[in-house]
Amino acid sequence: QVQLVESGGGLVQAGGSLRLSCAASGSIYSISSMNWYRQAPGKQREVVATVTSNGNRFYADFVKGRFTISRDNAKNTVYLQMNSLKPEETAVYYCNAYYSGNSVSYWGQGTQVTVSS
């Protein structure tokens, strides 16, 4: 079992920045990847960024060059730095821990990000 707690969401103007945090606890030693997803009202949940256990990072095309995912292993925390935010990126952002061995995912409760125009 893994517990994930997100924080850092809020209201920001278009063009602004936010940094989301995801603190993980529990059985974290065999996590294959940590991921950020988002879900806007009326839309499907979509992956935003991924950092693997060996440090590789992947980004959705729509955030490349603006978002950065990072991890602090000492704090068991993953971050998502979001710059140049757009109103259409208003969504609930979720942290996800994925175990490839048994294809199990754990989710945080989500944090609301609202970007005003």
Biotite code that builds the C-alpha atoms (Angstrom):
import biotite.structure as struc

atoms = struc.array([
    struc.Atom([0.000, 0.000, 0.000], chain_id="A", res_id=1, res_name="GLN", atom_name="CA", element="C"),
    struc.Atom([1.121, 3.499, -0.837], chain_id="A", res_id=2, res_name="VAL", atom_name="CA", element="C"),
    struc.Atom([-0.365, 6.730, 0.378], chain_id="A", res_id=3, res_name="GLN", atom_name="CA", element="C"),
    struc.Atom([-0.015, 9.820, -1.787], chain_id="A", res_id=4, res_name="LEU", atom_name="CA", element="C"),
    struc.Atom([-0.797, 13.337, -0.650], chain_id="A", res_id=5, res_name="VAL", atom_name="CA", element="C"),
    struc.Atom([-0.750, 16.199, -3.129], chain_id="A", res_id=6, res_name="GLU", atom_name="CA", element="C"),
    struc.Atom([-0.413, 19.853, -2.292], chain_id="A", res_id=7, res_name="SER", atom_name="CA", element="C"),
    struc.Atom([0.389, 23.137, -3.970], chain_id="A", res_id=8, res_name="GLY", atom_name="CA", element="C"),
    struc.Atom([-2.672, 23.714, -6.099], chain_id="A", res_id=9, res_name="GLY", atom_name="CA", element="C"),
    struc.Atom([-4.471, 27.009, -6.187], chain_id="A", res_id=10, res_name="GLY", atom_name="CA", element="C"),
    struc.Atom([-5.525, 29.958, -8.288], chain_id="A", res_id=11, res_name="LEU", atom_name="CA", element="C"),
    struc.Atom([-3.039, 31.570, -10.635], chain_id="A", res_id=12, res_name="VAL", atom_name="CA", element="C"),
    struc.Atom([-3.281, 33.986, -13.522], chain_id="A", res_id=13, res_name="GLN", atom_name="CA", element="C"),
    struc.Atom([-2.500, 32.912, -17.051], chain_id="A", res_id=14, res_name="ALA", atom_name="CA", element="C"),
    struc.Atom([1.240, 32.909, -17.589], chain_id="A", res_id=15, res_name="GLY", atom_name="CA", element="C"),
    struc.Atom([1.906, 32.255, -13.940], chain_id="A", res_id=16, res_name="GLY", atom_name="CA", element="C"),
    struc.Atom([3.541, 29.346, -12.159], chain_id="A", res_id=17, res_name="SER", atom_name="CA", element="C"),
    struc.Atom([2.713, 26.787, -9.519], chain_id="A", res_id=18, res_name="LEU", atom_name="CA", element="C"),
    struc.Atom([4.624, 23.921, -7.987], chain_id="A", res_id=19, res_name="ARG", atom_name="CA", element="C"),
    struc.Atom([2.749, 20.816, -6.993], chain_id="A", res_id=20, res_name="LEU", atom_name="CA", element="C"),
    struc.Atom([4.081, 18.341, -4.472], chain_id="A", res_id=21, res_name="SER", atom_name="CA", element="C"),
    struc.Atom([3.243, 14.693, -3.926], chain_id="A", res_id=22, res_name="CYS", atom_name="CA", element="C"),
    struc.Atom([4.424, 13.103, -0.700], chain_id="A", res_id=23, res_name="ALA", atom_name="CA", element="C"),
    struc.Atom([4.524, 9.320, -0.740], chain_id="A", res_id=24, res_name="ALA", atom_name="CA", element="C"),
    struc.Atom([4.499, 6.971, 2.209], chain_id="A", res_id=25, res_name="SER", atom_name="CA", element="C"),
    struc.Atom([4.133, 3.240, 2.697], chain_id="A", res_id=26, res_name="GLY", atom_name="CA", element="C"),
    struc.Atom([5.607, 0.606, 0.388], chain_id="A", res_id=27, res_name="SER", atom_name="CA", element="C"),
    struc.Atom([7.445, 2.984, -1.906], chain_id="A", res_id=28, res_name="ILE", atom_name="CA", element="C"),
    struc.Atom([10.650, 1.032, -2.516], chain_id="A", res_id=29, res_name="TYR", atom_name="CA", element="C"),
    struc.Atom([9.396, -0.848, -5.571], chain_id="A", res_id=30, res_name="SER", atom_name="CA", element="C"),
    struc.Atom([7.508, 1.934, -7.321], chain_id="A", res_id=31, res_name="ILE", atom_name="CA", element="C"),
    struc.Atom([8.270, 1.791, -11.047], chain_id="A", res_id=32, res_name="SER", atom_name="CA", element="C"),
    struc.Atom([7.222, 5.307, -11.892], chain_id="A", res_id=33, res_name="SER", atom_name="CA", element="C"),
    struc.Atom([5.643, 8.368, -10.371], chain_id="A", res_id=34, res_name="MET", atom_name="CA", element="C"),
    struc.Atom([3.245, 10.245, -12.570], chain_id="A", res_id=35, res_name="ASN", atom_name="CA", element="C"),
    struc.Atom([1.190, 13.400, -12.662], chain_id="A", res_id=36, res_name="TRP", atom_name="CA", element="C"),
    struc.Atom([-2.209, 13.303, -14.326], chain_id="A", res_id=37, res_name="TYR", atom_name="CA", element="C"),
    struc.Atom([-4.879, 15.911, -14.707], chain_id="A", res_id=38, res_name="ARG", atom_name="CA", element="C"),
    struc.Atom([-8.598, 15.896, -15.317], chain_id="A", res_id=39, res_name="GLN", atom_name="CA", element="C"),
    struc.Atom([-10.519, 18.909, -16.503], chain_id="A", res_id=40, res_name="ALA", atom_name="CA", element="C"),
    struc.Atom([-14.309, 19.130, -16.096], chain_id="A", res_id=41, res_name="PRO", atom_name="CA", element="C"),
    struc.Atom([-16.036, 16.936, -18.647], chain_id="A", res_id=42, res_name="GLY", atom_name="CA", element="C"),
    struc.Atom([-12.784, 15.490, -19.946], chain_id="A", res_id=43, res_name="LYS", atom_name="CA", element="C"),
    struc.Atom([-10.862, 12.288, -19.485], chain_id="A", res_id=44, res_name="GLN", atom_name="CA", element="C"),
    struc.Atom([-7.937, 12.049, -17.155], chain_id="A", res_id=45, res_name="ARG", atom_name="CA", element="C"),
    struc.Atom([-4.661, 12.510, -19.032], chain_id="A", res_id=46, res_name="GLU", atom_name="CA", element="C"),
    struc.Atom([-1.046, 11.936, -18.148], chain_id="A", res_id=47, res_name="VAL", atom_name="CA", element="C"),
    struc.Atom([1.066, 15.051, -17.845], chain_id="A", res_id=48, res_name="VAL", atom_name="CA", element="C"),
    struc.Atom([4.511, 13.888, -16.764], chain_id="A", res_id=49, res_name="ALA", atom_name="CA", element="C"),
    struc.Atom([6.364, 10.795, -15.576], chain_id="A", res_id=50, res_name="THR", atom_name="CA", element="C"),
    struc.Atom([9.560, 10.128, -13.692], chain_id="A", res_id=51, res_name="VAL", atom_name="CA", element="C"),
    struc.Atom([10.769, 6.535, -13.558], chain_id="A", res_id=52, res_name="THR", atom_name="CA", element="C"),
    struc.Atom([12.618, 4.769, -10.767], chain_id="A", res_id=53, res_name="SER", atom_name="CA", element="C"),
    struc.Atom([15.907, 5.280, -12.631], chain_id="A", res_id=54, res_name="ASN", atom_name="CA", element="C"),
    struc.Atom([15.254, 8.976, -13.131], chain_id="A", res_id=55, res_name="GLY", atom_name="CA", element="C"),
    struc.Atom([14.039, 9.105, -16.709], chain_id="A", res_id=56, res_name="ASN", atom_name="CA", element="C"),
    struc.Atom([11.478, 11.806, -17.362], chain_id="A", res_id=57, res_name="ARG", atom_name="CA", element="C"),
    struc.Atom([8.714, 11.970, -19.909], chain_id="A", res_id=58, res_name="PHE", atom_name="CA", element="C"),
    struc.Atom([6.263, 14.719, -20.728], chain_id="A", res_id=59, res_name="TYR", atom_name="CA", element="C"),
    struc.Atom([3.066, 15.078, -22.651], chain_id="A", res_id=60, res_name="ALA", atom_name="CA", element="C"),
    struc.Atom([3.629, 17.180, -25.756], chain_id="A", res_id=61, res_name="ASP", atom_name="CA", element="C"),
    struc.Atom([1.325, 19.899, -24.500], chain_id="A", res_id=62, res_name="PHE", atom_name="CA", element="C"),
    struc.Atom([3.528, 20.647, -21.472], chain_id="A", res_id=63, res_name="VAL", atom_name="CA", element="C"),
    struc.Atom([7.003, 20.147, -22.903], chain_id="A", res_id=64, res_name="LYS", atom_name="CA", element="C"),
    struc.Atom([9.221, 23.099, -22.212], chain_id="A", res_id=65, res_name="GLY", atom_name="CA", element="C"),
    struc.Atom([6.886, 24.488, -19.551], chain_id="A", res_id=66, res_name="ARG", atom_name="CA", element="C"),
    struc.Atom([6.505, 21.780, -16.908], chain_id="A", res_id=67, res_name="PHE", atom_name="CA", element="C"),
    struc.Atom([9.244, 19.957, -15.034], chain_id="A", res_id=68, res_name="THR", atom_name="CA", element="C"),
    struc.Atom([8.835, 16.814, -12.977], chain_id="A", res_id=69, res_name="ILE", atom_name="CA", element="C"),
    struc.Atom([11.404, 16.049, -10.298], chain_id="A", res_id=70, res_name="SER", atom_name="CA", element="C"),
    struc.Atom([11.819, 13.829, -7.290], chain_id="A", res_id=71, res_name="ARG", atom_name="CA", element="C"),
    struc.Atom([13.499, 14.135, -3.922], chain_id="A", res_id=72, res_name="ASP", atom_name="CA", element="C"),
    struc.Atom([14.202, 10.584, -2.810], chain_id="A", res_id=73, res_name="ASN", atom_name="CA", element="C"),
    struc.Atom([15.248, 11.686, 0.663], chain_id="A", res_id=74, res_name="ALA", atom_name="CA", element="C"),
    struc.Atom([11.819, 13.219, 1.183], chain_id="A", res_id=75, res_name="LYS", atom_name="CA", element="C"),
    struc.Atom([9.870, 10.618, -0.831], chain_id="A", res_id=76, res_name="ASN", atom_name="CA", element="C"),
    struc.Atom([8.346, 13.514, -2.698], chain_id="A", res_id=77, res_name="THR", atom_name="CA", element="C"),
    struc.Atom([7.706, 14.210, -6.346], chain_id="A", res_id=78, res_name="VAL", atom_name="CA", element="C"),
    struc.Atom([7.208, 17.717, -7.672], chain_id="A", res_id=79, res_name="TYR", atom_name="CA", element="C"),
    struc.Atom([5.637, 19.235, -10.735], chain_id="A", res_id=80, res_name="LEU", atom_name="CA", element="C"),
    struc.Atom([6.848, 22.721, -11.555], chain_id="A", res_id=81, res_name="GLN", atom_name="CA", element="C"),
    struc.Atom([4.353, 24.337, -13.895], chain_id="A", res_id=82, res_name="MET", atom_name="CA", element="C"),
    struc.Atom([5.269, 27.521, -15.739], chain_id="A", res_id=83, res_name="ASN", atom_name="CA", element="C"),
    struc.Atom([3.440, 29.609, -18.329], chain_id="A", res_id=84, res_name="SER", atom_name="CA", element="C"),
    struc.Atom([0.122, 28.170, -17.278], chain_id="A", res_id=85, res_name="LEU", atom_name="CA", element="C"),
    struc.Atom([-2.876, 28.504, -19.568], chain_id="A", res_id=86, res_name="LYS", atom_name="CA", element="C"),
    struc.Atom([-6.573, 28.805, -18.664], chain_id="A", res_id=87, res_name="PRO", atom_name="CA", element="C"),
    struc.Atom([-7.315, 25.522, -20.432], chain_id="A", res_id=88, res_name="GLU", atom_name="CA", element="C"),
    struc.Atom([-5.008, 23.798, -17.961], chain_id="A", res_id=89, res_name="GLU", atom_name="CA", element="C"),
    struc.Atom([-7.500, 24.336, -15.206], chain_id="A", res_id=90, res_name="THR", atom_name="CA", element="C"),
    struc.Atom([-8.033, 20.865, -13.788], chain_id="A", res_id=91, res_name="ALA", atom_name="CA", element="C"),
    struc.Atom([-7.651, 18.611, -10.813], chain_id="A", res_id=92, res_name="VAL", atom_name="CA", element="C"),
    struc.Atom([-4.095, 17.333, -10.817], chain_id="A", res_id=93, res_name="TYR", atom_name="CA", element="C"),
    struc.Atom([-3.470, 13.852, -9.465], chain_id="A", res_id=94, res_name="TYR", atom_name="CA", element="C"),
    struc.Atom([-0.336, 12.098, -8.333], chain_id="A", res_id=95, res_name="CYS", atom_name="CA", element="C"),
    struc.Atom([-0.007, 8.451, -9.294], chain_id="A", res_id=96, res_name="ASN", atom_name="CA", element="C"),
    struc.Atom([2.377, 5.680, -8.258], chain_id="A", res_id=97, res_name="ALA", atom_name="CA", element="C"),
    struc.Atom([2.664, 2.764, -10.636], chain_id="A", res_id=98, res_name="TYR", atom_name="CA", element="C"),
    struc.Atom([4.048, -0.713, -9.965], chain_id="A", res_id=99, res_name="TYR", atom_name="CA", element="C"),
    struc.Atom([4.884, -2.419, -13.239], chain_id="A", res_id=100, res_name="SER", atom_name="CA", element="C"),
    struc.Atom([5.332, -5.843, -11.642], chain_id="A", res_id=101, res_name="GLY", atom_name="CA", element="C"),
    struc.Atom([1.641, -6.268, -10.937], chain_id="A", res_id=102, res_name="ASN", atom_name="CA", element="C"),
    struc.Atom([0.259, -3.316, -12.913], chain_id="A", res_id=103, res_name="SER", atom_name="CA", element="C"),
    struc.Atom([-1.125, -1.663, -9.804], chain_id="A", res_id=104, res_name="VAL", atom_name="CA", element="C"),
    struc.Atom([-1.621, 2.068, -9.463], chain_id="A", res_id=105, res_name="SER", atom_name="CA", element="C"),
    struc.Atom([-2.229, 4.221, -6.438], chain_id="A", res_id=106, res_name="TYR", atom_name="CA", element="C"),
    struc.Atom([-3.738, 7.674, -6.599], chain_id="A", res_id=107, res_name="TRP", atom_name="CA", element="C"),
    struc.Atom([-3.700, 10.744, -4.460], chain_id="A", res_id=108, res_name="GLY", atom_name="CA", element="C"),
    struc.Atom([-6.815, 12.733, -3.701], chain_id="A", res_id=109, res_name="GLN", atom_name="CA", element="C"),
    struc.Atom([-5.997, 15.408, -6.256], chain_id="A", res_id=110, res_name="GLY", atom_name="CA", element="C"),
    struc.Atom([-5.306, 19.109, -6.001], chain_id="A", res_id=111, res_name="THR", atom_name="CA", element="C"),
    struc.Atom([-7.234, 21.780, -7.859], chain_id="A", res_id=112, res_name="GLN", atom_name="CA", element="C"),
    struc.Atom([-5.365, 24.101, -10.194], chain_id="A", res_id=113, res_name="VAL", atom_name="CA", element="C"),
    struc.Atom([-7.320, 27.041, -11.563], chain_id="A", res_id=114, res_name="THR", atom_name="CA", element="C"),
    struc.Atom([-5.792, 29.313, -14.168], chain_id="A", res_id=115, res_name="VAL", atom_name="CA", element="C"),
    struc.Atom([-7.644, 32.566, -14.727], chain_id="A", res_id=116, res_name="SER", atom_name="CA", element="C"),
    struc.Atom([-7.518, 34.490, -17.988], chain_id="A", res_id=117, res_name="SER", atom_name="CA", element="C"),
])
